[in-house]
Amino acid sequence: MSQSDIVLESVKQQLREFYQDLRLTAKTNEINKARIEGYMLAGVQVGLTSNEELKGLMINIHVEVFGKSIEQRRLEYALEYRSEEHWEIYDSPSFTRNSKSDS
């Protein structure tokens, strides 16, 4: 196994764990995200991989974990969030809402 293959296999595993965690918690682990990005950048800088190869890898692993592309998931999330109105802010009369925001 070449050094390039080792780097790509490590990136695959890291992305798989990152996306599985994201799927389960719906929260981005910023520390892991930064670590993966740094690892990927290092692989590109030392010539073991390319940005294009890594982008394809990210897309494939994302589809493997989520069953949809990154763009599809982002669009669905945006549409879902917009459809969920937060009506509880309108439970109190408007004149009391205004006074609460002043304090």
PyMOL commands that set and color helices and strands:
alter all, ss='L'
color gray80, all
select helices_A, chain A and resi 3-25+30-45+51-66+70-83+87-90+94-102
alter helices_A, ss='H'
color red, helices_A
deselect
rebuild
show_as cartoon
